[in-house]
Amino acid sequence: MLPTKAFGATGHVSTRIIFGAAALGSVTQADADRTFELLMKYGVNHIDTAASYGDAELRIGPWMRTHRKRFFLATKTGQRPYTEAHDEIRRSLERMQTDYVDLLQLHALFEPDEWDIAMGDNGALKAAIEAKEEGLVRFIGVTGHGTTVAHMHLKSLERYGFDSVLLPYNYPMMQNPAYRDDFERLVGLCVERDVAVQTIKSLAVGAWGDKERTRATWYEPLEAQEDIDLAVSYVLGDPRVFLNTSGDIHILPRILDAATRFTQRPIDEEMAALVTRRGMTPLFV
């Protein structure tokens, strides 16, 4: 059984493993169908996608026709101005063959100049709020990458009462004192306000660099089951957060397997040994 947790104040009890549907961006419908069968076998009840994830929304669509109520469905708009975001939200609904999404997120919002546009009077936040008022969106969140994202999420929560945030979280990144401090301040506020905290990049070894890209992920991921077990347990060992799976359907079964066997968080010595053994480095510096 996968662990579950209330997804902030939304009323949804979500599996703490959230399917990162970026993994569907460049696969066939047959591969997507097999992936959904796996999700249903494990009881995953939460999907996270984005308009920019290739064909992911199109691959999700056929399953929403018959299984919409089984999943808390989230997508993202990466548009900053109001008109572009307004149109992209509705296009996502069409692509996923649904009348509404449970969560609409402002995607990768961590650059100050883009933040000013999206949060302005004629920005993406206005489009998201209007979509919520029209019943096209139930909740609104914000996502981001990089070392400044936790700080920017704190700023976003001052601007609007977002229902969720999403940001990187893994052992190497948490060794950055500045990021760790911002992360802890953010999560503390989210706990206080009952805002859901989603995390990404749990399996990141580091940038591909000169290595051959053998996975669909834009970073090199952990591969061995025992390594994935440690990385997944590290994230799930923090009861405040959710783990969004990595962007490769072939690694997904290993993540799900690790999550079903999760019991406790690895000690720092185990994680440090993993970092040394696999040559892990922070994706963002």
N, C-alpha and C positions, 0 to 999 in steps of 0.2 A: 504493500500500500504506500502511495505517495503521501508525504505530510501535507497538511492543509492549514490555511490561515485566512482570517477575514481580510479581504482586500480593502484596507482602510475603512472608510465610513460608507462604502458603496452598498453594503448589505450582501455582497457576494463572498462566499467562502471558496477561495481559490486554492487549487493545488499550488504548493510553493514552487513547483517547477512549472514555468510558463513557457509554452512553445514559441521559440523565436522563429517566426515564419520567413525570415530572410533566407532560411534554408531552402525555401521553395522557389526562389527567384529565378532559377535557370534549370529547373527539372521538368520532366514530362508530367502530364496529368496522371499517368499510371504510377509514376514514382510518388507523386503527391498523394494519390489514393492509398498506397501502401503505408505512407507516413501517417495518414489520418487513422488508418486501421490500428497502427501501433499506438497512437495517442489514446484511442478509445480503449484499447486493451489495458493500458496503464491507468486510465481514468483521468488523464490530463483534461482540465476543463477551462483552460484559458489560452487564447491565441493572441500573439502580438505580432503585427505586421506593419507595413508602411506603404504609402503610395509609390515610394521610390525603390521598393524591393523587386525590381524586375517584374516577372509574371506572378509574383506570390499572391496578390489579391485575386487574379484570375484563377489560380489553382485552388484557392479557398472556396470560390464561388459555388461550384457544384455541391460541396458538402454543406454549405449554408442553406441550400434549398430544402434539405431533409433533416439536418441536425443542428439548426440554428440555436435551439433552446439548450443544447448540451454544452455550449461554449460561451464564455465571456469573451467577446470579440473586440479587440483593440486595433486601431490603425493610427497612422500619423500623417500629418501634412508638413512638408518641408517648405511650403510657400510662406513668405513673410507679409506681403501686402494683402489687404482684405479680399479683393476680387479674385486673385489667384487662389487663395486658400478656400474661399467660398466654393469655387468651381471644383477644386481638387477633392474636397470632402464629398461632394455629390457624385463625382466620378468614381471614387472609392466604393461608395454604396452600390453603384451599378456594377462595378467589376466583381464585387463579392456577392452580388445577387441577394441583397438584404435591404430592409427598409430603415435600419438603424445600426449603429455600432454602440457598444457599451462604453467604450473609452476612445476619445479622440485626443491625440497628443500633438503638441507643437514639437516638431522633430529637430533634434540636433541644435537646440537653441542655447548657444554658449558664447557666441561672438557678440560683443557689446553693440556694434552697429546694427547687426541683424536683430538683436533683442529690442532695440529702440523701435525698429519698424514694426516687428510682430506685436509688440505690446502697446503700440501707439493707437491713436484714435481711429485710424483707418488701417489696422493691421490684422494679422491672422487670429489674434485672440478675439477680436470682435466677431469674426466669421465663425469661430468655434462656439462662442456664446449664443449667437443667433441660431446656429444649427441645434444647439441644446434646447433653446426655446421652441424650435419647430418640431422637436421630438426625433430628430435625426441622430442625435448624440445624447447619451445619458450622463456621461462624466467627462471631465477634461483634465489632461495631464501635460507634463512637459518632460522632454528627454534631452540628453546631451553627452558629449565625450570630453576628453582632455582633463588637464589638472585643475582648471578653473571652474569646472562644471558645478561642483557642489556649492561654491560661492555664488555662481549665477543662479542656481536653483533657489538659494535663500532669497536672492533679490526677486526672483519670480514669485515666490510665495508672499512677498510683501505687496506685490502688485495685484495678485488675484488668488482666490482660494482654490488652488489646483487640488484635484483628488488624488493625484499620483505624481511621483517623480521617477526618473530612470537614469542611472549613471554607472560607470565602471566600478567593479569591486573584485579584487583578487589579492592574494597575499603579497606579490611584489609591489603592487601599486600602494598598498597600505603601509609599506615601509617608507613612503615619502611623508615626512612629518607634517608638512603644510597641507597636503591633500587629506591625510588622515584627520587632522584637526577640523578642516572644513567639512569632511564627510560626517564626523561625529556631531558637529553642530547642526548640520542639516537633518540627520536622522533623529537627533533629539527633538528638534522642532516638529518633525513629521510624526513622531510618536505622540507628542503633546497634542497635535491637531488631528490625529487619526488620518494621516495621509499615507497611502501605500508607497513603499520604497521597492522599486524593481532594480535588479543589478544585472550587468552584462560583463562579458569578457572574463568569465570565471576560469576558462581553460586556456587563456592566452599565454603561450610561451614567449612570444615576442614578435617583432616584425619579420616577415619572410626574408627580407634582405636579398641576398643572391641565391637563396635556396629555391629549388623547384617547387612551385605551388601545387601541392597534391590534394588540397581540400578547397571547398568553396568559400571558406572563411578568409577575410582579408588579412588576418594575422595567422601565424603558425599556432595550431592548437596542440594541447596534450593529446596523446594517442593511446597509451597503454592504460588498461582498465585500472590498475592499481594507482596510477597517477591521477586519473580522472576521479577515482574514489576520494582521494585526498582533497582535490580542488573543490569538488562538489560539497564534501563534508565541511570544508572551511567556510563556504558561503552559508550553507544550511545551518551551520553551528551558530550563526547570528540569528536569533529568533525574530528579529525586527524586519527581515528582508525577504524578498522573493528572488529566485534565480531564473533568468531568461536564458534559454538554451542557445548554444552556438549555431552558427549559420551553415551547418552541413548535416544533411539527413543521415549520413552514414555514421556520424558520431553520436547522434541522438540516442540510439538504443543503449549506448554505454552510459550516457548521462542518466537516463531513466533507471537503468539497473543500479547505478551508484546511489541514486536518491532513495530507492526502495530499501536499501540496506543501511541507510544513514542511521547512526546511533548517537555520535557525539563529535564535537569539533576536534580536529587534530591539534596536538600541542605545537608550539612554535618551532621546536626542534625538528619535528617531522616535516613541517612546511619549508623550513630553511634547507633541509636536506633535499627536498624535492627541487627547490630552486637551483641548488648546486648541481644536482644530478642531471637535470634537463636544460641547464643553462638559461633559465628564465630571466627575462628583463622586463621592466615596465614598458607598456605600449606607449605611454604618454609621459613626457618629462618636462 
